[in-house]
Amino acid sequence: MADELVRRAEADREVTRETGSAPTAERRRKVAECRRGNAEALAVIVRRHGWPTVEAVGGAASTAALMILLHAPDLDFRLRCRDLVAQATADGRCPAVHLAYIADHCAVELGEPQFYGTRINPATLRPYPVRRPQTLDERRRDVGLGPLEEQMRALRAHG
């Protein structure tokens, strides 16, 4: 199970990288197909075993599961898994940063302000709206993220 999660997340990274370097309709279709297949496989894992926590599959595979979830096309599935990740985080079986990413992802998809500022609008290269921005860096620190301005500097340096 762990190897499958890591392999699937790497396949997503690879098709996404290829599409980014030379976007075509065929490559975009391959990304969508890969992500749909990955989400279906993750759904089977979650149904059978629950959320793939660090204690169950190891850190790399748990992070791979999160990456697959963030790209899953079904918002209802992401919301159900967000709640599973929240419980696993509360129980100490999943890193808090995993919850930060999926919580922000779902909030943005629902048109709500995000909590941790992890989602960046690709059109503006600024974070999507954030709940209580005056305490954002404190919340980020609590889950193991650096200050938002550091994330933005790194993004600008790579962009």
Residue pairs with C-beta under 8 A, 6 or more apart in sequence:
1 45
1 49
1 52
1 57
1 61
2 52
2 57
2 58
2 60
2 61
3 61
4 41
4 45
5 42
5 45
5 52
5 57
5 61
5 62
5 64
5 65
5 68
6 60
6 61
6 64
8 37
8 38
8 41
8 42
8 64
8 68
9 38
9 63
9 64
9 65
9 67
9 68
10 64
11 34
11 38
12 31
12 34
12 35
12 38
12 67
12 68
12 71
13 67
15 27
15 30
15 31
15 34
16 31
18 27
18 30
19 27
19 28
19 30
19 31
32 73
35 68
35 71
35 72
35 73
36 73
38 68
38 71
38 72
39 68
39 69
39 71
39 72
39 73
39 74
39 77
41 68
42 52
42 65
42 68
42 69
42 72
42 81
43 77
45 52
45 65
46 52
46 80
46 81
46 84
49 56
50 56
50 84
51 65
51 81
51 84
51 85
51 87
51 88
51 94
52 61
52 62
52 65
53 62
53 88
53 93
53 94
54 62
54 93
54 94
54 95
55 93
56 62
56 93
57 65
59 95
62 94
62 95
62 98
63 98
66 85
66 98
66 101
66 102
69 77
69 78
69 81
69 85
69 102
70 78
70 101
70 102
70 105
72 78
72 81
75 106
75 109
75 110
78 102
78 105
78 106
78 109
79 106
81 102
82 99
82 102
82 103
82 106
85 94
85 98
85 99
85 102
86 99
86 103
88 94
89 95
89 96
89 98
89 99
95 143
95 144
96 142
96 143
96 144
97 143
97 144
97 145
99 143
100 115
100 116
100 118
100 140
100 143
100 145
101 116
101 118
103 114
103 115
103 116
104 114
104 115
104 116
104 117
104 118
104 119
104 128
105 118
105 119
107 113
107 114
107 115
107 119
107 131
108 114
108 119
108 128
112 131
113 128
113 129
113 130
113 131
114 127
114 128
114 129
114 130
114 131
115 130
115 131
115 139
116 130
116 136
116 139
116 140
116 143
116 145
117 127
117 130
117 136
117 140
117 148
117 151
118 127
118 145
118 151
119 127
119 128
120 126
120 127
120 128
120 155
121 127
121 128
125 155
125 156
125 159
126 152
127 148
127 152
130 136
136 148
137 147
137 148
140 146
140 147
140 148
141 147
145 151
